[in-house]
Amino acid sequence: MLGATTLELVKNRHELMSGQGIGLGAIALGFAVAFVVALLVVKWFIGVVTRYGFVPFAVYRIIAGAVALAWLSTL
């Protein structure tokens, strides 16, 4: 992901430097916010898995997968 992001930034560097649209400051802020949120979610998820184990997560994923397959079969 880092490589793909870097490649996109290099390809679009002219738009980023032109001052129009989204600048590097907004991208840096978005990166920082996403990083902090990801750390909090991982910490929360490890706590849930430590407390309850993987069974509730497995059940949730099986149900979500079944719902997704049912929805996709209607398309």
Secondary structure, 3 states (H helix, E strand, C coil): CHHHHHHHHHHCHHHHHCCCCCCHHHHHHHHHHHHHHHHHHHHHHHHHHHHHCCHHHHHHHHHHHHHHHHHHHCC
